Amino acid sequence: MQLRTAVVEKKLQTVFYAFGLLIGRRPWSVIASVIVLVALSSIGLLNFEQTNNAKTEFTPISAPSRDELAAVEKFLQQNGTLFLVNMMI
């Protein structure tokens, strides 16, 4: 009786052997198709924006710290950053 893993291994061996033959027979076609695939996949990075603000992104909406921050901003009336120490425990 053959193990299930042996059956899967045989199928994978067949698939990778065929893939290796394809690459060996048409290397430039494979290289060109990989470059096109990467270029198409990278188009989405043009609109990517990263937001990393601990005060707004990582605290719950109902957290008391949001109310405290609003009170501090109202009291200090600064346009720029408050230079508060962010400590994550």
Buried (B, 14 or more C-beta within 10 A) or exposed (E): EEEEEEEEEEEEEEEEEEEEEEEEEEEEEBEEEEEEEEEEEEEEEEEEEEEEEEEEEEBEEEEEEBEEBEEEEEEEEEEEEEEEEEEEE
